[in-house]
Amino acid sequence: MTLRPAVTTDAADLSRLHAASFEDGWSKDDFVTWLARAEAMAIVGGECGTVAFGLALAAGADAELLTIAIDPAHRHAGWGRRILRALDAEALNRGLERWILEVARNNLPAIGLYKSSGFVEIGIRKAYYRVRGDRVDALVMSRRVGPEGGQDVA
Ligand SMILES: CC(C)(COP(=O)(O)OP(=O)(O)OC[C@H]1O[C@@H](n2cnc3c(N)ncnc32)[C@H](O)[C@@H]1OP(=O)(O)O)[C@@H](O)C(=O)NCCC(=O)NCCS
């Protein structure tokens, strides 16, 4: 299994993977713009082709997870956890201190991944997402940057 930092030529793959996971898929150009930012931390994973990616931003001392998506045919095979760990190593390398993310309250696979990676809930944003016409709350979750077992520092 191979993980590496994403570069702008990965933008089409990231857009494809994002569209397979989310209603409001981000375009290739959106990813080109994100990946060009110095604050961006992005990891892709795959063997024969890209099947997983995660994108985060450094904001002050925070590492903000913007999105993570695994090809539906390759889920529950450890890619999500590997991508998260690789992003965490990059955040640690940049001297960041705290992870922060939002996740739809009904996204049980993602909540399972985050909780089992040491994230804890620190807040709720009411009606934050629109999913198939319905409003869904977002959980705000956090953990300390660094090897798992980190505590919430909010
Ligand atoms: C959420 C997502 C990234 C998880 O990636 P994944 O590669 O399938 O996850 P992993 O195989 O690394 O699993 C890691 C942990 O996540 C949790 N998890 C994964 N799939 C799960 C599921 N269907 N139900 C409950 N928990 C799940 C488990 O705790 C799992 O640990 P375990 O295998 O020891 O039980 C993936 O389902 C995905 O791409 N979803 C669509 C996009 C999305 O919702 N992104 C998050 C937006 S906030």
The ligand as a Tripos MOL2 file, in Angstrom:
@<TRIPOS>MOLECULE
LIG
   48    50     1     0     0
SMALL
NO_CHARGES

@<TRIPOS>ATOM
      1 C1        -15.3880    7.4830    6.4430 C.3       1 LIG1
      2 C2        -14.3630    6.7830    5.5420 C.3       1 LIG1
      3 C3        -13.3030    7.8110    5.1400 C.3       1 LIG1
      4 C4        -13.7170    5.6380    6.3250 C.3       1 LIG1
      5 O1        -12.6760    5.1020    5.5280 O.3       1 LIG1
      6 P1        -12.3440    3.5260    5.5000 P.3       1 LIG1
      7 O2        -11.1110    3.3370    4.6980 O.co2     1 LIG1
      8 O3        -13.5410    2.7810    5.0600 O.co2     1 LIG1
      9 O4        -12.0740    3.2510    7.0530 O.3       1 LIG1
     10 P2        -11.0180    2.2070    7.6810 P.3       1 LIG1
     11 O5        -11.0860    0.9100    6.9360 O.co2     1 LIG1
     12 O6         -9.6840    2.8600    7.7810 O.co2     1 LIG1
     13 O7        -11.6720    1.9780    9.1100 O.3       1 LIG1
     14 C5        -11.1650    2.6270   10.2460 C.3       1 LIG1
     15 C6        -12.2330    2.6520   11.3220 C.3       1 LIG1
     16 O8        -13.3340    3.4580   10.8810 O.3       1 LIG1
     17 C7        -14.5580    2.9160   11.4020 C.3       1 LIG1
     18 N1        -15.4310    2.5170   10.2880 N.ar      1 LIG1
     19 C8        -15.0840    2.3530    8.9870 C.ar      1 LIG1
     20 N2        -16.1790    1.9970    8.2690 N.ar      1 LIG1
     21 C9        -17.2070    1.9220    9.1420 C.ar      1 LIG1
     22 C10       -18.5980    1.6240    8.9970 C.ar      1 LIG1
     23 N3        -19.1400    1.3160    7.7990 N.pl3     1 LIG1
     24 N4        -19.3760    1.6990   10.0960 N.ar      1 LIG1
     25 C11       -18.8450    2.0260   11.3120 C.ar      1 LIG1
     26 N5        -17.5350    2.3100   11.5070 N.ar      1 LIG1
     27 C12       -16.7330    2.2660   10.4220 C.ar      1 LIG1
     28 C13       -14.1660    1.7270   12.2480 C.3       1 LIG1
     29 O9        -13.9330    2.2060   13.5610 O.3       1 LIG1
     30 C14       -12.8570    1.3110   11.6110 C.3       1 LIG1
     31 O10       -12.0210    0.5860   12.4720 O.3       1 LIG1
     32 P3        -12.1170   -1.0440   12.4630 P.3       1 LIG1
     33 O11       -11.8420   -1.4870   11.0570 O.co2     1 LIG1
     34 O12       -11.0270   -1.4410   13.4190 O.co2     1 LIG1
     35 O13       -13.4900   -1.3960   12.8950 O.co2     1 LIG1
     36 C15       -15.0780    6.1750    4.2800 C.3       1 LIG1
     37 O14       -16.1980    5.4320    4.7020 O.3       1 LIG1
     38 C16       -15.5320    7.1900    3.2550 C.2       1 LIG1
     39 O15       -14.7910    7.5580    2.3340 O.2       1 LIG1
     40 N6        -16.7940    7.6900    3.4120 N.am      1 LIG1
     41 C17       -17.3540    8.6480    2.4680 C.3       1 LIG1
     42 C18       -16.7210   10.0130    2.6330 C.3       1 LIG1
     43 C19       -16.9160   10.5620    4.0350 C.2       1 LIG1
     44 O16       -17.9600   10.4290    4.6380 O.2       1 LIG1
     45 N7        -15.8470   11.2120    4.5520 N.am      1 LIG1
     46 C20       -15.8570   11.8210    5.8690 C.3       1 LIG1
     47 C21       -16.4840   13.1740    5.8220 C.3       1 LIG1
     48 S1        -16.3940   13.9800    7.4120 S.3       1 LIG1
@<TRIPOS>BOND
     1     1     2 1
     2     2     3 1
     3     2     4 1
     4     2    36 1
     5     4     5 1
     6     5     6 1
     7     6     7 2
     8     6     8 1
     9     6     9 1
    10     9    10 1
    11    10    11 2
    12    10    12 1
    13    10    13 1
    14    13    14 1
    15    14    15 1
    16    15    16 1
    17    15    30 1
    18    16    17 1
    19    17    18 1
    20    17    28 1
    21    18    19 ar
    22    18    27 ar
    23    19    20 ar
    24    20    21 ar
    25    21    22 ar
    26    21    27 ar
    27    22    23 1
    28    22    24 ar
    29    24    25 ar
    30    25    26 ar
    31    26    27 ar
    32    28    29 1
    33    28    30 1
    34    30    31 1
    35    31    32 1
    36    32    33 2
    37    32    34 1
    38    32    35 1
    39    36    37 1
    40    36    38 1
    41    38    39 2
    42    38    40 1
    43    40    41 1
    44    41    42 1
    45    42    43 1
    46    43    44 2
    47    43    45 1
    48    45    46 1
    49    46    47 1
    50    47    48 1
@<TRIPOS>SUBSTRUCTURE
     1 LIG1         1 GROUP 0 **** ****
